[in-house]
Amino acid sequence: MRILVVEDDPLLGDALRVGLRQTGFQTDWVKDGVAAELALKTEPYAAVVLDLGLPRLEGLELLRRARAAGNKVPVVVVTARDAVEDRVQGLDSGADDYVVKPVDLQELAARLRALVRRSRGEATPRLRVGPLELDPAAHRVSFRGQEIEIPPREFALLHELMRNAGRVLSREQLVQRLYAWGEEVESNAIEVHIHHLRRRLAPELIRTVRGVGYLMPRAQHD
């Protein structure tokens, strides 16, 4: 799941980038509002972590512009502004959640997962497609009742396929969702990860739609 961190403090921004990656997010980090606005227009983020006191374009104005443009990406404001009126203003400007610094990374990760889940109409944290079950918070996968060890990148890919069960995802869409800026992507990386997932689970769980992409059918046999 790819997210955007918008934070001008270099120490905190780097801590959020690294810490959220360790909890399973693919994280891009920008340090000002203008760069964030451009990123939101060009990249498919699942959620945004937004500071308010930003250079070049203030956080609340960035949020208002994004909402006015129809961008519905879930946004968690993370700021030192702790007055009630600040929280009200942030939420009324389009934020989905408001967290006062200092922030606990595990709590922030849980809030992000909950926001993304609600934005996509998912009632429970765990995903289930036939005999396959995935728990994003615990980073666990079970198949036919047996827990299967899945490396982080393959876990992220499986998560995307399960969340989009019944829909074909192209290679380009998967690369955009699985890799943050600056990460090297081999030309056949997605194909290799798909191959490994089929070998770990079952070949029929993920179908190749020739010339289009990959599909996890909604109907799976237990």
VEXMAR-237485 format. One record per residue (C-alpha): residue in three letters; residue number from 1; x, y, z. Coordinates in steps of 0.001 Angstrom, whole numbers. Example, Ala and Ser with C-alpha at 12.3 -4.5 7.8 and 13.67 -1.06 7.14 Angstrom:
! residues 2
<pt resn="ALA" resi="1" x="12300" y="-4500" z="7800"/>
<pt resn="SER" resi="2" x="13670" y="-1060" z="7140"/>
//
This chain:
! residues 222
<pt resn="MET" resi="1" x="0" y="0" z="0"/>
<pt resn="ARG" resi="2" x="1619" y="3242" z="-1149"/>
<pt resn="ILE" resi="3" x="1231" y="6415" z="908"/>
<pt resn="LEU" resi="4" x="2540" y="9984" z="828"/>
<pt resn="VAL" resi="5" x="4172" y="11655" z="3845"/>
<pt resn="VAL" resi="6" x="4192" y="15467" z="3743"/>
<pt resn="GLU" resi="7" x="6499" y="16770" z="6472"/>
<pt resn="ASP" resi="8" x="9084" y="19566" z="6353"/>
<pt resn="ASP" resi="9" x="11010" y="18554" z="9475"/>
<pt resn="PRO" resi="10" x="13873" y="16379" z="8140"/>
<pt resn="LEU" resi="11" x="14240" y="14196" z="11229"/>
<pt resn="LEU" resi="12" x="10528" y="13536" z="11683"/>
<pt resn="GLY" resi="13" x="9926" y="13095" z="7964"/>
<pt resn="ASP" resi="14" x="12658" y="10509" z="7673"/>
<pt resn="ALA" resi="15" x="11436" y="8743" z="10820"/>
<pt resn="LEU" resi="16" x="7910" y="8548" z="9389"/>
<pt resn="ARG" resi="17" x="9180" y="7339" z="6015"/>
<pt resn="VAL" resi="18" x="11324" y="4598" z="7536"/>
<pt resn="GLY" resi="19" x="8946" y="3647" z="10332"/>
<pt resn="LEU" resi="20" x="5873" y="3350" z="8133"/>
<pt resn="ARG" resi="21" x="7820" y="1273" z="5623"/>
<pt resn="GLN" resi="22" x="8633" y="-1114" z="8453"/>
<pt resn="THR" resi="23" x="4913" y="-1511" z="9148"/>
<pt resn="GLY" resi="24" x="4248" y="-2506" z="5540"/>
<pt resn="PHE" resi="25" x="3600" y="760" z="3685"/>
<pt resn="GLN" resi="26" x="5475" y="1881" z="585"/>
<pt resn="THR" resi="27" x="6217" y="5486" z="1525"/>
<pt resn="ASP" resi="28" x="7053" y="8584" z="-512"/>
<pt resn="TRP" resi="29" x="8153" y="11707" z="1380"/>
<pt resn="VAL" resi="30" x="7972" y="15347" z="301"/>
<pt resn="LYS" resi="31" x="8901" y="18424" z="2322"/>
<pt resn="ASP" resi="32" x="6612" y="21190" z="1072"/>
<pt resn="GLY" resi="33" x="3043" y="21778" z="-41"/>
<pt resn="VAL" resi="34" x="3774" y="22453" z="-3705"/>
<pt resn="ALA" resi="35" x="5661" y="19180" z="-4115"/>
<pt resn="ALA" resi="36" x="2833" y="17399" z="-2305"/>
<pt resn="GLU" resi="37" x="203" y="18938" z="-4588"/>
<pt resn="LEU" resi="38" x="2104" y="17739" z="-7657"/>
<pt resn="ALA" resi="39" x="2537" y="14252" z="-6187"/>
<pt resn="LEU" resi="40" x="-1187" y="13988" z="-5448"/>
<pt resn="LYS" resi="41" x="-1999" y="14921" z="-9032"/>
<pt resn="THR" resi="42" x="328" y="12342" z="-10558"/>
<pt resn="GLU" resi="43" x="551" y="9347" z="-8191"/>
<pt resn="PRO" resi="44" x="-2119" y="6856" z="-6984"/>
<pt resn="TYR" resi="45" x="-1727" y="7038" z="-3191"/>
<pt resn="ALA" resi="46" x="-3832" y="4994" z="-813"/>
<pt resn="ALA" resi="47" x="-3490" y="7630" z="1948"/>
<pt resn="VAL" resi="48" x="-1632" y="10792" z="2987"/>
<pt resn="VAL" resi="49" x="81" y="11799" z="6239"/>
<pt resn="LEU" resi="50" x="-30" y="15609" z="6251"/>
<pt resn="ASP" resi="51" x="1722" y="18199" z="8391"/>
<pt resn="LEU" resi="52" x="107" y="21643" z="8473"/>
<pt resn="GLY" resi="53" x="3008" y="24079" z="8855"/>
<pt resn="LEU" resi="54" x="4537" y="23569" z="5422"/>
<pt resn="PRO" resi="55" x="6674" y="25887" z="3264"/>
<pt resn="ARG" resi="56" x="5474" y="27134" z="-158"/>
<pt resn="LEU" resi="57" x="1887" y="25926" z="386"/>
<pt resn="GLU" resi="58" x="334" y="25538" z="3822"/>
<pt resn="GLY" resi="59" x="-1131" y="22152" z="4722"/>
<pt resn="LEU" resi="60" x="-4753" y="23225" z="5122"/>
<pt resn="GLU" resi="61" x="-4710" y="25056" z="1797"/>
<pt resn="LEU" resi="62" x="-3216" y="21984" z="128"/>
<pt resn="LEU" resi="63" x="-5999" y="19891" z="1641"/>
<pt resn="ARG" resi="64" x="-8722" y="22290" z="512"/>
<pt resn="ARG" resi="65" x="-7349" y="22361" z="-3035"/>
<pt resn="ALA" resi="66" x="-7161" y="18566" z="-3196"/>
<pt resn="ARG" resi="67" x="-10756" y="18189" z="-2029"/>
<pt resn="ALA" resi="68" x="-11973" y="20918" z="-4383"/>
<pt resn="ALA" resi="69" x="-10308" y="19035" z="-7253"/>
<pt resn="GLY" resi="70" x="-12232" y="15889" z="-6301"/>
<pt resn="ASN" resi="71" x="-9326" y="13996" z="-4739"/>
<pt resn="LYS" resi="72" x="-10847" y="11649" z="-2135"/>
<pt resn="VAL" resi="73" x="-7608" y="10098" z="-842"/>
<pt resn="PRO" resi="74" x="-7806" y="9531" z="2944"/>
<pt resn="VAL" resi="75" x="-5744" y="12147" z="4838"/>
<pt resn="VAL" resi="76" x="-4387" y="11966" z="8369"/>
<pt resn="VAL" resi="77" x="-3223" y="15339" z="9676"/>
<pt resn="VAL" resi="78" x="-207" y="14960" z="11974"/>
<pt resn="THR" resi="79" x="643" y="18266" z="13618"/>
<pt resn="ALA" resi="80" x="1759" y="20017" z="16792"/>
<pt resn="ARG" resi="81" x="-1359" y="22210" z="16674"/>
<pt resn="ASP" resi="82" x="-3434" y="20736" z="19485"/>
<pt resn="ALA" resi="83" x="-6129" y="23365" z="20128"/>
<pt resn="VAL" resi="84" x="-9721" y="22246" z="19608"/>
<pt resn="GLU" resi="85" x="-10293" y="24941" z="16987"/>
<pt resn="ASP" resi="86" x="-7280" y="23656" z="15026"/>
<pt resn="ARG" resi="87" x="-8695" y="20138" z="15016"/>
<pt resn="VAL" resi="88" x="-12111" y="21389" z="13944"/>
<pt resn="GLN" resi="89" x="-10583" y="23449" z="11148"/>
<pt resn="GLY" resi="90" x="-8508" y="20508" z="9945"/>
<pt resn="LEU" resi="91" x="-11437" y="18118" z="9856"/>
<pt resn="ASP" resi="92" x="-13730" y="20698" z="8254"/>
<pt resn="SER" resi="93" x="-11093" y="21314" z="5575"/>
<pt resn="GLY" resi="94" x="-11301" y="17687" z="4492"/>
<pt resn="ALA" resi="95" x="-9041" y="15688" z="6803"/>
<pt resn="ASP" resi="96" x="-10261" y="12214" z="7746"/>
<pt resn="ASP" resi="97" x="-8288" y="11992" z="10986"/>
<pt resn="TYR" resi="98" x="-6221" y="14332" z="13181"/>
<pt resn="VAL" resi="99" x="-3246" y="13259" z="15289"/>
<pt resn="VAL" resi="100" x="-1232" y="15518" z="17589"/>
<pt resn="LYS" resi="101" x="2565" y="15146" z="17722"/>
<pt resn="PRO" resi="102" x="4424" y="13296" z="19089"/>
<pt resn="VAL" resi="103" x="2869" y="10355" z="17294"/>
<pt resn="ASP" resi="104" x="3216" y="6631" z="17952"/>
<pt resn="LEU" resi="105" x="4086" y="4892" z="14682"/>
<pt resn="GLN" resi="106" x="2076" y="1764" z="15419"/>
<pt resn="GLU" resi="107" x="-998" y="3841" z="16205"/>
<pt resn="LEU" resi="108" x="-508" y="5938" z="13073"/>
<pt resn="ALA" resi="109" x="-166" y="2801" z="10960"/>
<pt resn="ALA" resi="110" x="-3377" y="1413" z="12465"/>
<pt resn="ARG" resi="111" x="-5222" y="4669" z="11771"/>
<pt resn="LEU" resi="112" x="-4007" y="4633" z="8164"/>
<pt resn="ARG" resi="113" x="-5140" y="1036" z="7656"/>
<pt resn="ALA" resi="114" x="-8550" y="1858" z="9141"/>
<pt resn="LEU" resi="115" x="-9002" y="4909" z="6923"/>
<pt resn="VAL" resi="116" x="-8037" y="3045" z="3770"/>
<pt resn="ARG" resi="117" x="-10314" y="170" z="4737"/>
<pt resn="ARG" resi="118" x="-13291" y="2460" z="5311"/>
<pt resn="SER" resi="119" x="-12629" y="4420" z="2119"/>
<pt resn="ARG" resi="120" x="-12928" y="1177" z="160"/>
<pt resn="GLY" resi="121" x="-15966" y="-136" z="1977"/>
<pt resn="GLU" resi="122" x="-14147" y="-2975" z="3716"/>
<pt resn="ALA" resi="123" x="-15974" y="-3897" z="6904"/>
<pt resn="THR" resi="124" x="-13211" y="-5875" z="8604"/>
<pt resn="PRO" resi="125" x="-9403" y="-5621" z="8720"/>
<pt resn="ARG" resi="126" x="-8902" y="-9143" z="7402"/>
<pt resn="LEU" resi="127" x="-9400" y="-9959" z="3747"/>
<pt resn="ARG" resi="128" x="-10741" y="-13306" z="2617"/>
<pt resn="VAL" resi="129" x="-11007" y="-14715" z="-897"/>
<pt resn="GLY" resi="130" x="-12106" y="-18349" z="-831"/>
<pt resn="PRO" resi="131" x="-9582" y="-20363" z="1222"/>
<pt resn="LEU" resi="132" x="-7120" y="-17447" z="1316"/>
<pt resn="GLU" resi="133" x="-7072" y="-15030" z="4259"/>
<pt resn="LEU" resi="134" x="-4797" y="-12026" z="4806"/>
<pt resn="ASP" resi="135" x="-4362" y="-9953" z="7972"/>
<pt resn="PRO" resi="136" x="-2582" y="-6665" z="7091"/>
<pt resn="ALA" resi="137" x="-1930" y="-5607" z="10704"/>
<pt resn="ALA" resi="138" x="-352" y="-8884" z="11780"/>
<pt resn="HIS" resi="139" x="1259" y="-9439" z="8363"/>
<pt resn="ARG" resi="140" x="-138" y="-12964" z="8215"/>
<pt resn="VAL" resi="141" x="-1462" y="-15062" z="5370"/>
<pt resn="SER" resi="142" x="-3264" y="-18367" z="5718"/>
<pt resn="PHE" resi="143" x="-4325" y="-20720" z="2952"/>
<pt resn="ARG" resi="144" x="-6781" y="-23518" z="3675"/>
<pt resn="GLY" resi="145" x="-6207" y="-22910" z="7378"/>
<pt resn="GLN" resi="146" x="-2421" y="-23144" z="7205"/>
<pt resn="GLU" resi="147" x="-270" y="-20077" z="7853"/>
<pt resn="ILE" resi="148" x="2092" y="-19292" z="4979"/>
<pt resn="GLU" resi="149" x="5261" y="-17202" z="5248"/>
<pt resn="ILE" resi="150" x="5173" y="-14448" z="2619"/>
<pt resn="PRO" resi="151" x="8050" y="-11937" z="2117"/>
<pt resn="PRO" resi="152" x="7095" y="-8227" z="2426"/>
<pt resn="ARG" resi="153" x="6956" y="-7326" z="-1275"/>
<pt resn="GLU" resi="154" x="4960" y="-10426" z="-2187"/>
<pt resn="PHE" resi="155" x="2679" y="-9749" z="786"/>
<pt resn="ALA" resi="156" x="2029" y="-6229" z="-522"/>
<pt resn="LEU" resi="157" x="1281" y="-7599" z="-3989"/>
<pt resn="LEU" resi="158" x="-1072" y="-10238" z="-2619"/>
<pt resn="HIS" resi="159" x="-2796" y="-7551" z="-535"/>
<pt resn="GLU" resi="160" x="-3438" y="-5447" z="-3656"/>
<pt resn="LEU" resi="161" x="-4777" y="-8415" z="-5619"/>
<pt resn="MET" resi="162" x="-7094" y="-9449" z="-2786"/>
<pt resn="ARG" resi="163" x="-8403" y="-5923" z="-2249"/>
<pt resn="ASN" resi="164" x="-9170" y="-5789" z="-5958"/>
<pt resn="ALA" resi="165" x="-10499" y="-9329" z="-6329"/>
<pt resn="GLY" resi="166" x="-12547" y="-9600" z="-9503"/>
<pt resn="ARG" resi="167" x="-10684" y="-6738" z="-11194"/>
<pt resn="VAL" resi="168" x="-7732" y="-6955" z="-13566"/>
<pt resn="LEU" resi="169" x="-4684" y="-4940" z="-12459"/>
<pt resn="SER" resi="170" x="-2056" y="-4096" z="-15035"/>
<pt resn="ARG" resi="171" x="1654" y="-4440" z="-14412"/>
<pt resn="GLU" resi="172" x="1961" y="-629" z="-14438"/>
<pt resn="GLN" resi="173" x="-766" y="-249" z="-11797"/>
<pt resn="LEU" resi="174" x="919" y="-2788" z="-9557"/>
<pt resn="VAL" resi="175" x="4328" y="-1132" z="-9899"/>
<pt resn="GLN" resi="176" x="2825" y="2245" z="-8977"/>
<pt resn="ARG" resi="177" x="1165" y="817" z="-5883"/>
<pt resn="LEU" resi="178" x="4046" y="-1351" z="-4669"/>
<pt resn="TYR" resi="179" x="7139" y="770" z="-5201"/>
<pt resn="ALA" resi="180" x="8004" y="4128" z="-3657"/>
<pt resn="TRP" resi="181" x="10163" y="6796" z="-5291"/>
<pt resn="GLY" resi="182" x="13804" y="5855" z="-5650"/>
<pt resn="GLU" resi="183" x="13226" y="2110" z="-5443"/>
<pt resn="GLU" resi="184" x="14795" y="169" z="-8268"/>
<pt resn="VAL" resi="185" x="12264" y="-1934" z="-10172"/>
<pt resn="GLU" resi="186" x="13466" y="-4769" z="-12364"/>
<pt resn="SER" resi="187" x="11584" y="-5051" z="-15657"/>
<pt resn="ASN" resi="188" x="10187" y="-8475" z="-14714"/>
<pt resn="ALA" resi="189" x="9747" y="-7823" z="-10972"/>
<pt resn="ILE" resi="190" x="5949" y="-8206" z="-10925"/>
<pt resn="GLU" resi="191" x="6101" y="-11393" z="-12998"/>
<pt resn="VAL" resi="192" x="8660" y="-12873" z="-10591"/>
<pt resn="HIS" resi="193" x="6563" y="-11991" z="-7532"/>
<pt resn="ILE" resi="194" x="3439" y="-13486" z="-9146"/>
<pt resn="HIS" resi="195" x="5378" y="-16673" z="-9902"/>
<pt resn="HIS" resi="196" x="6513" y="-16957" z="-6276"/>
<pt resn="LEU" resi="197" x="3008" y="-16362" z="-4924"/>
<pt resn="ARG" resi="198" x="1564" y="-19062" z="-7161"/>
<pt resn="ARG" resi="199" x="4248" y="-21469" z="-6002"/>
<pt resn="ARG" resi="200" x="3687" y="-20654" z="-2302"/>
<pt resn="LEU" resi="201" x="-119" y="-20807" z="-2519"/>
<pt resn="ALA" resi="202" x="-1770" y="-22320" z="-5598"/>
<pt resn="PRO" resi="203" x="-1359" y="-21614" z="-9335"/>
<pt resn="GLU" resi="204" x="-5081" y="-21042" z="-9890"/>
<pt resn="LEU" resi="205" x="-5372" y="-18235" z="-7303"/>
<pt resn="ILE" resi="206" x="-3911" y="-15615" z="-9651"/>
<pt resn="ARG" resi="207" x="-4806" y="-15580" z="-13330"/>
<pt resn="THR" resi="208" x="-2879" y="-13914" z="-16128"/>
<pt resn="VAL" resi="209" x="-5085" y="-11957" z="-18512"/>
<pt resn="ARG" resi="210" x="-2881" y="-11912" z="-21575"/>
<pt resn="GLY" resi="211" x="-1969" y="-8431" z="-22737"/>
<pt resn="VAL" resi="212" x="-3838" y="-6801" z="-19830"/>
<pt resn="GLY" resi="213" x="-2565" y="-7853" z="-16405"/>
<pt resn="TYR" resi="214" x="-3404" y="-10066" z="-13450"/>
<pt resn="LEU" resi="215" x="-6667" y="-11091" z="-11840"/>
<pt resn="MET" resi="216" x="-7627" y="-12755" z="-8574"/>
<pt resn="PRO" resi="217" x="-11116" y="-14193" z="-9169"/>
<pt resn="ARG" resi="218" x="-13670" y="-13436" z="-6468"/>
<pt resn="ALA" resi="219" x="-14932" y="-17014" z="-6498"/>
<pt resn="GLN" resi="220" x="-12328" y="-19420" z="-5207"/>
<pt resn="HIS" resi="221" x="-12846" y="-23038" z="-4268"/>
<pt resn="ASP" resi="222" x="-12079" y="-24082" z="-690"/>
//
